[in-house]
Amino acid sequence: MRKMVIPSVYNSVWLIFFILGLGSLLPWNFFMTATMYFTSRLKDVPTVHSSNQTANETAGDSRNVLESKFNNVMTLCAMVPLLIFTCLNSFIHQRIPQKLRISGSLTVILVVFLVTAVVVKVELAPLPFFVLTMVKIVCINSFGAIFQSSLFGLAGILPASYTTPIMSGQGLAGTFAAFSMICALASGSELQDSAFGYFITACVVILLAIMSYLTLPKMEFFQYCMESSRCAPSADEENKMDLLKKESEAEKRPVVNLMEDETKPTSSVLNIFKQIWVMALSVCFIFTVTIGVFPAVTVDVKSTVADGGVWEKYFIPVSCFLLFNMMDWAGRSLTAVCMWPGKDSIWLPILVGLRVVFIPLFMLCNVQPRVISQTVWFSHDAWYIIFMILFSFSNGYLASLCMCFGPKKVSQHEAETAGAIMAFFLSLGLALGAAVSFGFRAAI
């Protein structure tokens, strides 16, 4: 009779990690999707003029400065806190209870999005609105970094297959945001109404993530893993009979309190890094290449199939954003059924290194305007779409493999620290990619 119940419990834990993965990136993806709303608010209200300028000139200058600097400052306010707090979590996770780090971070992000939704209906001058927006971005990415890093650390304690739902949920977050952008474009709705819907949707998802996390300790399989600190070492070695056995054993065990610190031997962060450095540097390189060209270079590719038609209007939203997020999600999700190459295979870092070829391939597409190089080798839209499919799928699949394998290259009591280190190098790759993207775009 227990055999009919246990698989549903197993799937419940998997689903909870999927929702937590979705909640870790959906808020920020919706925030980025509403960039047009934020920039539009920067010119709604004229600023007060100085003594030696006319009101119109000052309003125009202020508006231009705030709008032109918004994306750069937003990236800076997002990436720097993300990197700092992910690194910080690698050292403080053994001192601050896991429940406080995860549920506390989600609560702060929920409050920030509630404030953002309210501000949509409140009139503010451009400069205060700009400053308030940047403060919110810093808060979202600071606490989001702690949440994401803690989440990967938590998944590191469980079998490798439990990192897959986190990566898959994050992939769905991007797909959902891109689809929402296309729907808003097709409906012709006002930016203010769309933004309000984005933020309320994000609040609902965050609330769902909080409820899911609070339910997690009640799952018997999760209780077993947290108490015994010994799960199957890899997804390949798991089987349903093993899970049934663990589940039946877990019935006799007491409920685990996540607020209590586990009594584990402590290990040096440097010693753990020495064991997982290949996976850590691989995931860093993956996202450096990805963010280096997406969207800084890919968003400026122009369609050559039609002039001024519907396809030209939707070319970038569909071929760039939606296609990237869908294939990235597919790649992340594939690791649930296939994990090749293995964690010790030389092919994994080789495949990661080969992704560098996408940088010149996209730069040789029909990127416009072109200042330095006028050479376009792949002008047809089909080339761009093919490159995007391979580029995004390899990003999701290889990154998910690295994040799954990293914590499994160390002993069980070091797995949470290894997961936090992997999350740091993922964030480092995002930051490095954002930095080099300016150079890649300027080189065209």
C-alpha positions in Angstrom: 0.0 0.0 0.0 2.9 2.3 0.7 4.2 1.7 -2.8 1.3 3.7 -4.2 2.0 6.7 -1.9 5.8 7.1 -2.0 6.2 8.1 -5.7 3.7 10.9 -5.2 5.8 12.1 -2.2 8.9 11.9 -4.3 7.3 13.9 -7.0 6.0 16.4 -4.5 9.6 17.2 -3.4 10.6 17.6 -7.0 7.7 19.9 -7.7 8.6 22.1 -4.6 12.1 22.5 -5.9 10.7 23.4 -9.3 8.5 26.1 -7.8 11.4 27.4 -5.8 13.5 27.6 -8.9 10.7 29.4 -10.7 10.4 31.9 -7.8 14.2 32.5 -7.8 14.2 34.1 -11.3 10.6 35.0 -12.3 10.5 38.2 -10.2 13.7 39.6 -11.8 12.7 38.5 -15.3 9.4 40.3 -14.9 11.3 43.3 -13.6 13.5 43.4 -16.7 10.5 42.9 -18.9 9.0 46.1 -17.6 12.1 48.2 -18.6 10.0 50.1 -21.1 7.6 51.1 -18.2 10.5 52.3 -16.0 12.0 54.4 -18.7 8.6 55.9 -19.6 8.2 57.0 -16.0 11.4 58.9 -16.2 9.8 61.4 -18.6 6.3 61.7 -17.3 7.0 64.7 -15.0 9.3 67.6 -15.9 12.0 68.4 -13.4 12.6 71.8 -11.8 14.9 74.0 -13.9 18.0 75.7 -12.7 18.7 79.4 -12.7 20.6 79.5 -15.9 18.4 77.0 -17.9 14.8 77.1 -19.2 12.3 74.6 -17.8 12.0 72.8 -21.1 15.7 72.5 -21.6 16.2 71.2 -18.1 13.4 68.7 -18.4 14.8 67.5 -21.7 18.3 67.2 -20.4 17.2 65.4 -17.2 15.0 63.0 -19.1 17.7 62.1 -21.6 20.3 61.5 -18.9 18.1 59.3 -16.8 16.8 57.3 -19.7 20.2 56.8 -21.3 21.8 55.7 -18.1 19.0 53.5 -16.8 20.0 50.2 -18.4 23.7 50.6 -17.5 23.0 51.6 -13.9 20.3 48.9 -13.6 22.9 46.3 -14.7 25.4 47.6 -12.2 22.9 47.7 -9.4 21.9 44.1 -10.3 25.2 42.3 -10.9 27.3 43.8 -8.1 25.0 42.9 -5.2 24.3 39.6 -6.9 28.0 38.7 -6.9 28.8 40.1 -3.4 25.9 38.4 -1.6 26.4 35.1 -3.4 30.0 35.2 -2.3 28.9 36.2 1.2 26.4 33.3 1.5 29.3 30.9 0.8 30.8 31.9 4.1 27.7 32.7 6.3 25.5 29.8 5.4 26.9 27.7 8.3 26.2 30.5 10.8 22.7 31.7 9.7 19.9 29.1 9.8 18.8 27.9 6.4 15.1 28.7 7.0 15.9 32.3 7.9 18.1 32.7 4.8 15.5 31.3 2.3 12.1 32.3 3.8 13.5 35.7 5.0 14.9 36.5 1.5 11.7 35.6 -0.2 9.7 37.7 2.3 11.9 40.8 1.6 11.5 40.3 -2.2 7.8 39.9 -1.8 7.6 43.2 0.1 9.7 45.0 -2.6 7.4 43.8 -5.3 4.3 44.9 -3.4 5.8 48.3 -3.0 6.7 48.3 -6.8 3.1 47.4 -7.6 1.8 50.3 -5.4 4.2 52.8 -7.0 2.8 52.0 -10.4 -0.3 53.9 -9.3 1.6 56.7 -7.6 2.9 59.8 -9.3 6.6 60.5 -8.7 9.1 62.9 -10.3 11.7 61.2 -12.5 14.7 61.5 -10.2 13.0 60.1 -7.0 11.5 57.4 -9.2 14.9 56.6 -10.6 16.6 56.4 -7.2 13.7 54.3 -5.7 13.9 51.9 -8.6 17.6 51.4 -8.2 17.3 50.8 -4.5 14.6 48.1 -5.2 16.9 46.5 -7.8 19.7 46.3 -5.2 17.4 44.8 -2.7 15.9 42.2 -5.1 19.3 41.0 -6.3 20.9 41.1 -2.8 18.3 38.9 -1.2 17.8 37.0 -4.4 21.4 36.0 -4.4 21.1 34.7 -0.8 18.0 32.8 -1.8 19.4 31.3 -5.0 22.7 30.3 -3.4 21.0 28.8 -0.4 18.6 26.9 -2.7 21.4 25.3 -4.6 23.1 24.5 -1.4 20.0 22.8 -0.1 19.6 20.8 -3.3 23.3 19.7 -3.0 22.3 17.7 0.1 19.8 15.7 -2.0 20.5 13.5 -5.0 21.9 15.2 -8.1 18.5 15.0 -9.9 17.1 17.5 -7.5 19.1 20.4 -8.9 17.4 19.8 -12.3 13.9 21.1 -11.1 15.6 24.3 -9.9 17.3 24.9 -13.2 14.2 23.9 -15.1 12.1 26.3 -13.0 14.5 29.1 -13.7 14.3 28.4 -17.4 10.5 28.5 -17.3 10.8 31.9 -15.6 12.5 33.4 -18.6 10.1 31.8 -21.0 7.1 33.1 -19.1 8.4 36.6 -19.0 9.2 36.6 -22.8 5.8 35.2 -23.6 4.2 37.9 -21.5 6.2 40.6 -23.4 4.9 39.3 -26.7 1.3 39.1 -25.4 1.6 42.7 -24.2 3.0 43.8 -27.6 0.2 42.0 -29.4 -2.6 43.4 -27.2 -1.4 47.0 -27.4 -2.1 47.5 -23.7 -0.7 50.5 -21.8 2.7 50.1 -20.3 1.4 51.0 -16.9 -1.3 48.3 -17.0 1.2 45.7 -18.2 3.7 46.6 -15.5 1.1 46.4 -12.8 0.2 42.9 -14.0 3.8 41.8 -14.1 4.4 42.9 -10.5 1.2 41.4 -9.1 2.0 38.1 -10.9 5.5 38.1 -9.4 4.0 38.6 -5.9 1.7 35.6 -6.4 4.7 33.4 -7.5 6.8 34.5 -4.6 4.0 33.8 -2.2 3.6 30.4 -3.7 7.4 29.8 -3.3 7.2 30.7 0.4 4.3 28.3 1.0 6.1 25.6 -0.9 9.3 26.0 1.1 7.4 25.9 4.4 5.8 22.6 3.2 9.1 21.0 2.3 10.1 19.9 5.9 6.9 17.8 6.0 8.0 15.7 3.1 9.3 12.3 4.5 11.9 11.8 1.8 13.3 15.3 2.5 13.3 14.6 6.2 15.4 11.4 5.6 18.0 13.3 3.5 18.3 16.2 6.0 18.6 13.9 9.1 20.9 11.2 7.8 22.9 13.4 5.4 23.4 10.5 3.1 21.5 10.2 -0.2 22.3 8.4 -3.4 25.5 9.9 -4.9 24.1 10.4 -8.4 21.0 10.2 -10.4 22.4 7.3 -12.3 22.7 5.2 -9.2 19.2 5.9 -8.0 16.3 3.6 -8.6 12.7 3.5 -7.5 13.3 0.6 -5.1 16.0 2.6 -3.3 13.6 5.5 -2.9 10.9 3.2 -1.6 13.3 1.9 1.0 14.4 5.3 2.1 10.8 6.5 2.3 9.8 3.5 4.5 12.8 4.2 6.8 11.9 7.9 6.9 8.5 7.1 8.5 10.2 6.2 11.7 12.3 9.4 11.9 11.3 12.6 13.6 10.4 15.8 11.7 13.5 17.9 11.0 13.5 21.5 12.2 15.2 23.7 9.5 15.9 26.4 12.1 18.4 24.2 13.9 21.9 24.0 12.7 23.0 20.6 11.7 26.0 19.1 13.4 28.3 18.4 10.6 32.1 18.6 10.3 33.2 21.9 8.9 35.4 22.1 5.8 37.5 24.8 4.3 35.8 26.6 1.4 39.2 26.5 -0.4 39.5 22.8 0.0 36.0 22.2 -1.3 36.7 24.5 -4.3 39.8 22.4 -5.1 37.5 19.4 -5.6 34.9 21.2 -7.8 37.0 23.8 -9.6 36.3 22.3 -13.0 32.6 22.5 -12.6 32.7 25.9 -11.0 34.9 27.4 -13.8 32.8 25.7 -16.4 29.5 27.2 -15.2 31.2 30.6 -14.9 32.5 30.3 -18.5 29.1 29.2 -19.8 27.3 32.3 -18.5 30.2 34.6 -19.4 29.8 33.6 -23.1 26.0 33.6 -22.9 25.5 37.1 -21.3 28.4 38.4 -23.4 26.3 38.2 -26.5 22.8 37.9 -25.2 21.1 40.3 -25.4 23.8 42.9 -26.1 24.6 41.6 -29.6 21.6 39.3 -30.4 19.0 42.0 -29.8 20.5 44.2 -32.6 20.2 41.6 -35.4 17.8 42.8 -38.1 15.5 40.6 -40.2 16.3 40.5 -43.9 13.2 38.4 -44.9 10.6 41.2 -45.0 10.6 45.0 -44.8 8.2 46.5 -42.3 5.8 43.5 -42.0 4.5 41.7 -39.0 7.5 39.4 -38.9 9.9 42.3 -38.6 7.9 43.6 -35.6 8.0 40.2 -33.8 11.4 39.1 -35.1 13.4 39.9 -32.0 10.7 39.2 -29.4 10.2 35.7 -30.9 13.5 34.7 -32.4 15.7 36.2 -29.7 13.9 36.3 -26.4 11.2 33.7 -26.6 13.3 31.2 -28.6 16.2 31.6 -26.3 14.2 31.0 -23.1 12.2 28.1 -24.6 15.3 26.2 -25.7 17.2 27.1 -22.5 14.3 25.7 -20.6 14.4 22.5 -22.7 18.1 22.1 -22.2 17.8 22.5 -18.4 14.9 20.1 -18.3 16.6 17.4 -20.4 19.0 16.7 -17.5 16.1 15.0 -15.7 16.3 12.1 -18.1 19.9 12.4 -19.5 23.1 13.4 -17.8 25.8 12.9 -20.4 28.7 13.4 -20.3 29.4 12.3 -16.7 30.8 14.4 -13.9 34.3 13.1 -14.4 34.3 13.1 -18.2 36.7 15.3 -20.1 33.9 16.0 -22.7 32.0 18.3 -20.4 34.7 21.0 -20.1 35.4 20.5 -23.8 31.8 21.1 -24.8 31.7 24.1 -22.5 34.8 25.6 -24.2 33.4 25.0 -27.7 30.6 27.4 -26.9 33.0 30.3 -27.5 32.3 29.8 -31.2 28.9 31.5 -30.8 30.5 34.9 -30.1 31.9 35.3 -33.7 28.8 33.6 -35.2 26.4 36.1 -33.8 28.7 39.0 -34.5 28.8 37.9 -38.2 25.0 37.9 -38.4 23.1 41.0 -39.6 23.8 43.1 -36.5 22.9 46.7 -37.2 24.2 49.4 -36.9 27.7 48.3 -37.8 30.6 50.8 -37.2 33.9 48.9 -37.3 33.2 45.8 -39.3 30.9 45.8 -42.3 31.2 42.0 -42.9 28.0 40.0 -42.7 28.4 36.3 -43.4 25.0 35.1 -42.1 22.4 37.6 -43.3 19.4 35.3 -43.6 17.1 35.0 -40.6 17.4 31.2 -40.7 21.1 31.3 -39.8 20.3 33.5 -36.7 17.5 31.2 -35.6 19.7 28.0 -36.0 22.5 29.7 -34.0 20.0 30.8 -31.3 18.6 27.3 -30.9 22.0 25.7 -30.5 23.3 28.5 -28.3 20.4 28.5 -25.9 19.9 24.8 -25.7 23.6 24.2 -24.9 23.5 27.0 -22.3 20.7 25.3 -20.4 21.9 21.8 -20.7 25.6 22.3 -19.9 24.9 24.8 -17.1 22.4 22.4 -15.5 24.9 19.5 -15.7 27.5 21.5 -14.0 25.2 22.7 -11.2 24.0 19.1 -10.7 27.5 17.5 -10.7 29.3 20.2 -8.6 28.0 19.2 -5.1 28.3 15.5 -6.0 32.1 15.7 -6.3 32.5 16.3 -2.6 31.4 14.3 0.5 27.9 14.7 1.8 28.6 17.1 4.6 30.3 19.4 2.2 27.6 19.4 -0.4 25.7 22.5 0.8 28.9 24.6 0.8 29.8 23.2 -2.7 26.3 24.2 -3.9 26.8 27.7 -2.6 30.2 28.0 -4.3 28.7 26.8 -7.6 26.0 29.5 -7.2 28.8 32.1 -6.7 30.6 31.1 -9.9 27.3 31.2 -11.7 26.8 34.8 -10.6 30.4 35.6 -11.4 29.8 34.4 -14.9 26.8 36.7 -15.2 28.8 39.6 -14.0 31.7 38.9 -16.3 29.4 38.4 -19.2 27.7 41.8 -18.6 31.2 43.4 -18.5 32.5 41.9 -21.7 29.2 42.5 -23.6 30.1 46.2 -24.0 33.3 45.2 -25.7 31.6 42.6 -28.0 29.0 45.1 -29.2 31.6 47.9 -29.6 33.7 45.6 -31.8 31.0 45.4 -34.5 
